[in-house]
């Protein structure tokens, strides 16, 4: 469903991604791992249309999305959850969720999507009139995932969902993501700096270093050899 073909992304003189290619199929979970500055966030930003590749192309469900605006890409089925759990602390939980539907411009559809998100996250429904700022880190992560679901995506691209959370809370976030994949057929593109979660969850992993893919394969298989550490540390 997603095909990233030989993309190069530059920030001025700095090349953040160098001819990077990867693909993923429907219902798949793909982990993108790698050390600081490897280009993981840039990859997500390029897919979501936040930064434009200087070269190469990106296709989502057979349509070219590289060069398109983020709102257009969202309408085609991709929702991105950026790093850092950005919630509007003084707005209520429901107002935060409604912001996710902003671009859809269809009140009935937004109400349906809101009901779906409340079904998935009863905790958000119970607290919908409270300011989002009172939520814990883990609850805020659920809120930003809920907000991403407001556009009824086929693919969620999520940047470091475990950053700064306690291990037990990270487990809950991953249980939620796995449930969304299994029950709603969502595809998941998950960026994590460390390879630990990819190995725990199983499935395919792509490792980046200095803007290039240095390792790709089944995370658990790779963890049985020295390949993971060797590729990570170069
Ligand atoms: P981290 O795990 O630290 O978030 P990352 O793998 O996500 O790292 P990126 O954030 O994509 O890496 O950064 C890749 C490279 O691009 C780094 O060298 C970074 O300093 C640089 N970079 C990222 N954003 C910008 C920007 N807006 N302007 C200039 N350089 C940038």
Boltz pocket constraint, residues with backbone or C-beta under 6 A from the ligand:
constraints:
  - pocket:
      binder: B
      contacts: [[A, 11], [A, 14], [A, 15], [A, 16], [A, 34], [A, 35], [A, 36], [A, 37], [A, 38], [A, 39], [A, 40], [A, 41], [A, 42], [A, 43], [A, 193]]
      max_distance: 6.0
